[in-house]
């Protein structure tokens, strides 16, 4: 298993602030900025950020940047109508800044006011025609409305302005898919996938292949796909996101930062949360994981031991401790296996825990129990071709040739580009005297990856 998995424990969610719990007042002759009424009951970090932005806006009523920061602070924390009110005030005071109709358009989309959002995006584009995200954002709204010709023009405008951004190309490919122009979509998506093999792009390409009747190619790409649309570069959106704070915001952003390889920044944000929630198990687990990413092993283990003292039955803490002991210097596989088993005892359906047990047992030469644990991992939702190949190899070590052949065959059916599966299949076929089949499987493995052992 590669990398460090972050296990999230369900923590207390920040109460969404919306509707009648916010008191907002605006007069026709000038505007009055009134504090929300529930600042004492929401996440303290969020409340402090709102108070600071509100005080600055009140003090500097003629400063559009202070007012803009208040609007974006509300927007960042999904306090949508107050955000829209302040954006509206900014538009009244300064109609030349393209950011404000753009940000207000984003709010109106979230509120379902599509027509208003499109008109605001048009205003923003008129003020700043070279801001590519405004064009592709407009394109996706039009695509959702079925206005394909207009959407196509917006997407073309966006990638003409920024040829390194994927959003325009992906949007245009979706226009082609909606029109039934599958080969055009395939041609465009193949270029995008070659440049950046993002799982969502594979999903779209797999869909295009399937609709074009190219089922084998469709399976290859859909096997590594997921439905999560990536967050494309948008500096104006990032201005808003950077203002998010509070428990859930910091946890979510730390995971995104870790995925992006920015562990130092993730740890810095988590430490600010630790100051106000020093015994939060989720925070401590994320700190441990961030420290492991940074190579600060002892610091990570200390955070996890504190989490275990707070909640001794936390499956996530045991899982992360198992990783920590496995990667200690020197490794302590006995402690690692102990904590992996504790994780599964706390949560019997935890597939990653069963996988951890299986890997550790195999590393210690206990192939029979290791095979059982790997089988449990697959039964409890671990769906990784590399894990299935590992399982097939363990079955081969146990000389369970027919079971191994079945497992390698399953991998090949779903992942026909897996050289490891073909190599494993060749071995078990050879052991069963199927020499012609074994030679054919081995040739396919060499063709897919000449470096496969």
DRENMARSE-371045 format. One line per field, with one value per residue (C-alpha): residue number from 1; residue in one letter; y, x negated, z negated. Coordinates in nm, 2 decimals, always signed. Each point is the difference from the previous one (the first is absolute). Layout:
REM residues N
nr: (NUM ...)
rest: (A ...)
yy: (Y ...)
xx: (X ...)
zz: (Z ...)
END
This chain:
REM residues 453
nr: (1 2 3 4 5 6 7 8 9 10 11 12 13 14 15 16 17 18 19 20 21 22 23 24 25 26 27 28 29 30 31 32 33 34 35 36 37 38 39 40 41 42 43 44 45 46 47 48 49 50 51 52 53 54 55 56 57 58 59 60 61 62 63 64 65 66 67 68 69 70 71 72 73 74 75 76 77 78 79 80 81 82 83 84 85 86 87 88 89 90 91 92 93 94 95 96 97 98 99 100 101 102 103 104 105 106 107 108 109 110 111 112 113 114 115 116 117 118 119 120 121 122 123 124 125 126 127 128 129 130 131 132 133 134 135 136 137 138 139 140 141 142 143 144 145 146 147 148 149 150 151 152 153 154 155 156 157 158 159 160 161 162 163 164 165 166 167 168 169 170 171 172 173 174 175 176 177 178 179 180 181 182 183 184 185 186 187 188 189 190 191 192 193 194 195 196 197 198 199 200 201 202 203 204 205 206 207 208 209 210 211 212 213 214 215 216 217 218 219 220 221 222 223 224 225 226 227 228 229 230 231 232 233 234 235 236 237 238 239 240 241 242 243 244 245 246 247 248 249 250 251 252 253 254 255 256 257 258 259 260 261 262 263 264 265 266 267 268 269 270 271 272 273 274 275 276 277 278 279 280 281 282 283 284 285 286 287 288 289 290 291 292 293 294 295 296 297 298 299 300 301 302 303 304 305 306 307 308 309 310 311 312 313 314 315 316 317 318 319 320 321 322 323 324 325 326 327 328 329 330 331 332 333 334 335 336 337 338 339 340 341 342 343 344 345 346 347 348 349 350 351 352 353 354 355 356 357 358 359 360 361 362 363 364 365 366 367 368 369 370 371 372 373 374 375 376 377 378 379 380 381 382 383 384 385 386 387 388 389 390 391 392 393 394 395 396 397 398 399 400 401 402 403 404 405 406 407 408 409 410 411 412 413 414 415 416 417 418 419 420 421 422 423 424 425 426 427 428 429 430 431 432 433 434 435 436 437 438 439 440 441 442 443 444 445 446 447 448 449 450 451 452 453)
rest: (X X X X X X X X X X X X X X X X X X X X X X X X X X X X X X X X X X X X X X X X X X X X X X X X X X X X X X X X X X X X X X X X X X X X X X X X X X X X X X X X X X X X X X X X X X X X X X X X X X X X X X X X X X X X X X X X X X X X X X X X X X X X X X X X X X X X X X X X X X X X X X X X X X X X X X X X X X X X X X X X X X X X X X X X X X X X X X X X X X X X X X X X X X X X X X X X X X X X X X X X X X X X X X X X X X X X X X X X X X X X X X X X X X X X X X X X X X X X X X X X X X X X X X X X X X X X X X X X X X X X X X X X X X X X X X X X X X X X X X X X X X X X X X X X X X X X X X X X X X X X X X X X X X X X X X X X X X X X X X X X X X X X X X X X X X X X X X X X X X X X X X X X X X X X X X X X X X X X X X X X X X X X X X X X X X X X X X X X X X X X X X X X X X X X X X X X X X X X X X X X X X X X X X X X X X X X X X X X X X X X X X X X X X X X X X X X X X X X X X X X X X X X X X X X X X X X X)
yy: (+0.00 +0.33 +0.33 +0.10 -0.02 +0.26 -0.15 +0.25 -0.05 +0.16 +0.32 +0.26 +0.19 +0.38 +0.10 +0.15 +0.37 +0.10 +0.12 +0.16 -0.04 +0.29 +0.35 +0.22 +0.35 +0.23 +0.34 +0.16 +0.30 -0.15 -0.33 -0.12 -0.29 -0.19 -0.30 -0.34 -0.09 -0.35 +0.08 -0.13 -0.34 -0.09 -0.12 +0.25 +0.03 +0.08 +0.24 +0.19 +0.03 +0.14 +0.25 +0.12 +0.05 +0.16 +0.25 +0.09 +0.06 +0.22 +0.20 +0.04 +0.05 +0.17 -0.27 -0.26 -0.24 -0.01 -0.05 -0.25 -0.20 -0.01 -0.12 -0.28 -0.10 -0.05 -0.18 -0.23 -0.12 -0.04 +0.28 +0.07 +0.27 +0.24 -0.06 +0.09 +0.31 +0.13 -0.09 +0.20 +0.30 -0.03 +0.00 +0.32 +0.17 -0.12 -0.15 -0.02 -0.29 -0.33 -0.21 +0.11 -0.11 -0.32 -0.08 +0.09 -0.22 -0.29 +0.06 +0.02 -0.33 -0.16 +0.15 -0.13 +0.34 -0.11 +0.28 +0.27 -0.18 -0.01 +0.38 +0.07 -0.21 +0.19 +0.32 -0.13 -0.11 +0.34 +0.16 -0.25 -0.21 -0.18 -0.18 -0.36 -0.15 +0.24 -0.15 -0.37 +0.06 +0.15 -0.29 -0.26 +0.19 +0.01 -0.36 -0.09 +0.21 -0.20 +0.31 -0.19 +0.25 +0.28 -0.23 -0.10 +0.36 +0.07 -0.30 +0.09 +0.35 -0.14 -0.22 +0.26 +0.22 -0.27 -0.30 -0.16 -0.02 -0.32 +0.14 +0.13 -0.32 -0.22 +0.22 -0.02 -0.38 -0.01 +0.21 -0.25 -0.29 +0.17 +0.05 -0.37 +0.10 -0.28 -0.01 +0.37 -0.04 -0.29 +0.19 +0.29 -0.20 -0.22 +0.31 +0.11 -0.34 -0.02 +0.34 -0.06 -0.34 +0.12 -0.27 +0.21 +0.05 -0.38 -0.03 +0.24 -0.18 -0.34 +0.13 +0.13 -0.33 -0.19 +0.22 -0.05 -0.38 -0.04 -0.21 -0.14 +0.35 +0.12 -0.26 +0.10 +0.37 -0.05 -0.24 +0.29 +0.26 +0.18 +0.26 +0.27 +0.31 +0.16 +0.35 +0.20 +0.30 +0.32 +0.27 +0.19 -0.31 -0.07 +0.34 -0.11 -0.35 +0.14 +0.18 -0.32 -0.10 -0.21 -0.36 -0.16 +0.25 -0.07 -0.38 +0.00 +0.24 -0.20 -0.31 +0.19 +0.15 -0.35 -0.14 +0.29 -0.07 +0.31 -0.17 +0.28 +0.24 -0.27 -0.05 +0.37 +0.03 -0.30 +0.14 +0.31 -0.23 -0.20 +0.31 +0.02 -0.37 -0.17 -0.33 -0.04 -0.35 +0.09 +0.30 -0.21 -0.27 +0.26 +0.15 -0.35 -0.06 +0.34 -0.07 -0.33 +0.17 +0.24 -0.27 +0.11 -0.34 +0.04 +0.31 -0.18 -0.30 +0.24 +0.15 -0.35 -0.12 +0.31 -0.09 -0.36 +0.13 +0.21 -0.28 -0.35 -0.17 +0.24 -0.22 +0.29 +0.06 -0.37 -0.02 +0.30 -0.13 -0.33 +0.20 +0.19 -0.31 -0.17 +0.30 +0.06 -0.03 -0.29 -0.13 -0.15 -0.25 -0.16 +0.33 +0.09 -0.32 +0.05 +0.34 -0.12 -0.27 +0.25 +0.21 -0.29 -0.10 +0.35 +0.00 -0.35 +0.13 +0.22 -0.13 +0.20 -0.15 -0.36 +0.10 +0.12 -0.32 -0.21 +0.20 -0.04 -0.37 -0.06 +0.21 -0.24 -0.31 -0.09 -0.06 -0.19 +0.26 +0.27 -0.13 -0.01 +0.36 +0.11 -0.18 +0.19 +0.33 -0.06 -0.11 +0.32 +0.24 +0.02 +0.02 +0.04 -0.21 +0.00 -0.16 -0.27 -0.07 -0.03 -0.24 -0.21 -0.02 -0.11 -0.27 -0.10 -0.03 -0.23 -0.20 +0.07 +0.02 +0.00 +0.27 +0.21 -0.05 +0.12 +0.31 +0.10 -0.05 +0.23 +0.27 -0.04 +0.02 +0.33 +0.14 -0.14 +0.21 -0.16 -0.16 -0.13 -0.20 -0.16 -0.09 -0.16 -0.18 -0.13 -0.15 -0.19 -0.12 -0.13 -0.18 -0.17 -0.12 +0.26 +0.09 +0.15 +0.22 +0.10 +0.10 +0.22 +0.16 +0.07 +0.15 +0.24 +0.10 +0.08 +0.20 +0.20 +0.06 -0.14 +0.09 -0.22 -0.25)
xx: (+0.00 -0.15 +0.01 +0.16 +0.38 +0.17 +0.28 +0.27 +0.21 +0.34 -0.05 +0.25 +0.10 +0.02 +0.37 +0.08 +0.09 +0.29 +0.35 +0.16 -0.28 -0.19 +0.13 -0.08 +0.13 -0.04 +0.16 +0.09 -0.21 -0.33 -0.07 -0.04 -0.22 +0.15 -0.17 +0.16 +0.19 -0.15 -0.38 -0.02 +0.13 -0.19 -0.36 -0.22 -0.26 +0.27 +0.17 -0.33 -0.07 +0.35 -0.03 -0.34 +0.12 +0.32 -0.19 -0.24 +0.29 +0.18 -0.31 -0.09 +0.34 -0.15 -0.27 +0.13 -0.27 +0.12 +0.36 -0.11 -0.18 +0.32 +0.20 -0.26 -0.01 +0.37 -0.02 -0.29 +0.22 +0.31 +0.19 +0.14 +0.26 -0.20 -0.29 +0.23 +0.11 -0.36 -0.10 +0.30 -0.12 -0.34 +0.16 +0.19 -0.31 -0.25 +0.14 -0.34 -0.14 +0.06 -0.05 +0.33 +0.25 -0.21 +0.02 +0.37 +0.06 -0.15 +0.23 +0.31 -0.10 -0.01 +0.34 +0.14 +0.05 -0.15 +0.13 -0.13 -0.34 -0.04 +0.08 -0.26 -0.26 +0.07 -0.06 -0.33 -0.12 +0.08 -0.22 -0.28 +0.01 -0.33 +0.10 +0.03 +0.19 +0.29 +0.04 -0.02 +0.22 +0.26 -0.04 +0.08 +0.31 +0.12 -0.09 +0.22 +0.28 -0.04 -0.11 -0.28 -0.10 -0.04 -0.19 -0.24 -0.08 -0.07 -0.23 -0.19 -0.04 -0.15 -0.26 -0.10 -0.08 -0.17 -0.12 -0.15 +0.34 +0.20 +0.35 +0.06 -0.11 +0.20 +0.31 -0.03 -0.03 +0.32 +0.17 -0.11 +0.13 +0.34 +0.02 -0.08 -0.33 -0.19 -0.31 -0.06 +0.03 -0.24 -0.26 +0.01 +0.00 -0.29 -0.21 +0.11 -0.06 -0.35 -0.08 +0.16 +0.13 +0.27 +0.25 +0.30 -0.15 -0.04 +0.37 +0.11 -0.23 +0.14 +0.35 -0.09 -0.15 +0.30 +0.24 -0.21 +0.02 -0.36 +0.07 -0.35 -0.15 +0.29 -0.07 -0.36 +0.07 +0.31 -0.18 -0.22 +0.27 +0.20 +0.28 -0.17 -0.04 -0.34 -0.04 -0.13 -0.23 +0.21 -0.19 +0.31 +0.17 -0.33 +0.03 +0.32 -0.11 -0.31 +0.23 +0.17 -0.07 +0.16 -0.02 +0.13 -0.17 -0.34 +0.04 +0.12 -0.27 -0.27 +0.10 -0.01 -0.34 -0.14 +0.13 -0.18 -0.33 +0.02 -0.03 -0.18 +0.29 +0.25 -0.17 -0.02 +0.38 +0.06 -0.21 +0.22 +0.30 -0.18 -0.03 +0.38 +0.07 -0.31 +0.18 +0.18 -0.08 +0.06 -0.24 -0.27 +0.03 -0.04 -0.30 -0.16 +0.06 -0.15 -0.30 -0.06 +0.02 -0.27 -0.23 +0.06 +0.08 -0.04 +0.22 +0.27 -0.01 +0.03 +0.32 +0.15 -0.08 +0.18 +0.30 +0.00 +0.00 +0.31 +0.18 -0.15 +0.24 -0.06 -0.05 -0.16 -0.26 -0.09 -0.02 -0.23 -0.21 -0.04 -0.14 -0.23 -0.15 -0.04 -0.20 -0.20 -0.38 -0.03 +0.35 +0.20 +0.22 +0.13 +0.14 +0.12 +0.20 +0.14 +0.14 +0.13 +0.19 +0.13 +0.13 +0.19 +0.13 +0.14 +0.15 +0.03 +0.11 -0.31 -0.15 -0.32 -0.06 +0.03 -0.23 -0.26 +0.02 -0.03 -0.31 -0.17 +0.07 -0.14 -0.31 -0.06 +0.05 +0.35 +0.16 +0.31 +0.13 -0.13 +0.21 +0.31 -0.05 -0.05 +0.32 +0.18 -0.14 +0.14 +0.33 +0.02 -0.04 -0.37 +0.02 -0.36 -0.15 -0.34 +0.16 +0.17 -0.34 -0.16 +0.28 -0.06 -0.37 +0.06 +0.24 -0.28 -0.24 +0.25 +0.02 +0.37 -0.04 +0.36 +0.10 -0.30 +0.09 +0.36 -0.13 -0.25 +0.28 +0.23 -0.27 -0.06 +0.37 +0.03 -0.35 -0.12 -0.31 -0.14 -0.33 -0.03 +0.32 -0.11 -0.34 +0.18 +0.23 -0.29 -0.16 +0.31 +0.08 -0.36 +0.03 +0.32 -0.17 +0.18 -0.32 +0.15 +0.24 -0.28 -0.23 +0.28 +0.07 -0.37 -0.03 +0.29 -0.17 -0.32 +0.18 +0.18 -0.30 -0.35 -0.12 +0.25 -0.20)
zz: (+0.00 +0.10 -0.18 -0.32 -0.03 -0.20 -0.20 -0.10 -0.31 +0.01 -0.20 -0.11 +0.31 +0.01 -0.01 +0.33 -0.03 +0.22 +0.01 -0.30 -0.25 +0.17 -0.06 +0.30 +0.06 +0.30 +0.04 +0.33 -0.09 -0.10 -0.15 -0.36 -0.08 -0.29 -0.16 +0.03 -0.32 -0.05 -0.01 -0.36 +0.10 +0.31 +0.05 -0.19 +0.27 +0.26 -0.24 -0.06 +0.37 +0.06 -0.29 +0.13 +0.36 -0.12 -0.23 +0.29 +0.24 -0.26 -0.07 +0.37 +0.17 +0.30 +0.06 +0.25 -0.10 -0.36 +0.12 +0.25 -0.26 -0.21 +0.30 +0.07 -0.37 +0.01 +0.33 -0.12 -0.28 +0.21 -0.16 +0.34 -0.02 -0.22 +0.25 +0.29 -0.18 -0.05 +0.35 +0.11 -0.20 +0.16 +0.35 -0.09 -0.13 +0.27 +0.32 +0.16 -0.19 +0.18 -0.32 -0.16 +0.27 +0.04 -0.37 -0.02 +0.30 -0.19 -0.30 +0.23 +0.16 -0.35 -0.07 +0.33 +0.17 +0.33 +0.22 -0.24 -0.03 +0.38 +0.03 -0.28 +0.18 +0.32 -0.20 -0.14 +0.34 +0.15 -0.27 +0.03 +0.32 -0.06 -0.32 +0.12 -0.30 +0.06 +0.35 -0.10 -0.30 +0.23 +0.24 -0.27 -0.10 +0.36 +0.04 -0.29 +0.16 +0.33 +0.19 +0.18 +0.27 -0.25 -0.24 +0.28 +0.07 -0.37 -0.03 +0.32 -0.14 -0.32 +0.15 +0.25 -0.30 -0.20 +0.20 -0.31 -0.18 +0.03 -0.07 +0.35 +0.17 -0.24 +0.04 +0.38 -0.02 -0.20 +0.26 +0.27 -0.22 -0.05 +0.38 +0.07 +0.17 -0.18 +0.22 -0.04 -0.38 +0.01 +0.21 -0.25 -0.32 +0.12 +0.02 -0.35 -0.16 +0.15 -0.14 -0.35 -0.09 -0.24 -0.10 +0.11 +0.34 +0.03 -0.09 +0.28 +0.25 -0.11 +0.05 +0.35 +0.09 -0.13 +0.20 +0.31 -0.05 -0.09 -0.31 -0.07 -0.01 -0.21 -0.27 -0.02 -0.07 -0.21 -0.23 -0.13 +0.01 -0.27 +0.02 -0.19 +0.22 -0.06 -0.13 +0.28 -0.04 -0.08 -0.19 -0.08 -0.15 -0.19 -0.16 -0.16 -0.09 -0.17 -0.25 -0.12 -0.36 -0.27 -0.09 +0.32 +0.23 -0.15 +0.00 +0.37 +0.11 -0.18 +0.20 +0.32 -0.09 -0.08 +0.33 +0.17 -0.18 -0.21 -0.34 -0.18 +0.08 -0.11 -0.33 -0.06 +0.04 -0.22 -0.28 -0.01 -0.04 -0.27 -0.21 -0.04 +0.01 -0.16 -0.06 +0.33 +0.13 +0.36 -0.02 -0.17 +0.26 +0.28 -0.18 -0.03 +0.37 +0.10 -0.21 +0.17 +0.34 -0.13 -0.13 -0.36 -0.12 -0.38 +0.01 +0.19 -0.24 -0.30 +0.15 +0.06 -0.35 -0.14 +0.23 -0.14 -0.36 +0.09 +0.18 -0.05 +0.24 +0.30 +0.30 +0.19 -0.26 -0.02 +0.38 +0.01 -0.28 +0.19 +0.29 -0.24 -0.16 +0.34 +0.13 -0.32 +0.00 -0.05 +0.08 -0.28 +0.19 -0.32 -0.13 +0.35 +0.03 -0.36 +0.09 +0.34 -0.18 -0.25 +0.29 +0.14 -0.34 -0.05 +0.35 +0.15 +0.35 +0.03 +0.33 -0.02 -0.34 +0.13 +0.28 -0.25 -0.19 +0.32 +0.11 -0.33 -0.03 +0.35 -0.08 -0.29 +0.22 -0.14 +0.34 -0.11 -0.25 +0.23 +0.28 -0.22 -0.11 +0.36 +0.10 -0.28 +0.12 +0.35 -0.15 -0.21 +0.29 +0.08 +0.38 +0.12 +0.28 -0.17 -0.31 +0.21 +0.17 -0.35 -0.10 +0.31 -0.07 -0.36 +0.13 +0.24 -0.29 -0.17 +0.33 +0.02 +0.38 +0.11 -0.26 +0.11 +0.37 -0.08 -0.18 +0.27 +0.26 -0.19 +0.00 +0.38 +0.07 -0.18 +0.07 +0.33 -0.01 -0.32 +0.08 -0.35 +0.03 +0.33 -0.15 -0.30 +0.23 +0.21 -0.31 -0.12 +0.35 +0.02 -0.33 +0.13 +0.32 +0.22 +0.18 +0.32 -0.21 -0.23 +0.28 +0.15 -0.34 -0.05 +0.34 -0.08 -0.33 +0.18 +0.26 -0.27 -0.22 +0.10 -0.35 -0.18 -0.21)
END
